[in-house]
Amino acid sequence: MEDRYRRAQIYTVDGNPNLSRYPNASTPPVLPPRQKQSKKDWQKVCTVAILILSLIILACLALGTTYLIQLKMQFEKIKQVQKEESSPAKMVGGPKVTEFPTFAAHLTGMHFIKNSKTLLWDATMANAFTSGIRYKEGALIIDDPGYFAIYSKIYFRGPGCKSHTLLQQTVFKRNKLFPADFTLMIARSNLYCPEKQEFWSRNSFQTGIFKLQKGDHIYVNVSNPMLVNFDQFYTFFGLHKL
């Protein structure tokens, strides 16, 4: 009975003899590796950076294209102005150029009226024109007063040369305010015939600057209309405002 009480009884917990009475400290959890996560973040940054650079490049291209289009439009505008105007093109930002109307006329020979020494002219065919000046029944009519340069060229020709034949052209004006015609210019010469000359021709030209009033009618008379060659390159009459 004594031996039963002398030996201490040893008991085990859950049947595990290796279990200590004092438990060890808790072990921290093992973290997973971060290498793959870092690689994904770097790929995202690169993608965003490439997208931003692409947008910047596209914006630069758009601005450049817009600028080139504007330059082309300005160039086309300058070319159009040069084409439409005879004077030099206006520079962008330069002083404003005042455009003045043109007052000019060039008439070519046509024919004459029987029993009249006043020549009739063509105002529309070939080289003939009128601008700011009216033409009616042999006369150039002035509507805008001022100083005008007037010219007249008559080509006389004919067969059977006769000496001392008078070749004369007269430029004169008429106006309702004056009772009589007013002479502006006269070109006169006498025909001289060398021996045995069957055909002859002479040029008569005159020009001058005159102050004309509104309503003035300018005419040309010749001494003998039958001797006038009415070809447009030989006989013509005109004026232009200075």
Secondary structure, DSSP 8 states (H G I E B T S, - for coil): -HHHHHS-----STT-TT--SS------------HHHHHHHHHHHHHHHHHHHHHHHHHHHHHHHHHHHHHHHHHHHHHHHHHH-SS----TT----------EEEEEEEEE-TT--BEEEESSSTT-EEES-EEETTEEE-SS-EEEEEEEEEEEEEES--TT-EEEEEEEEE-TTSSS-EEEEEEEEE----TT--EEEEEEEEEEEEEE-TT-EEEEEES-GGGB---TTTSEEEEEE-
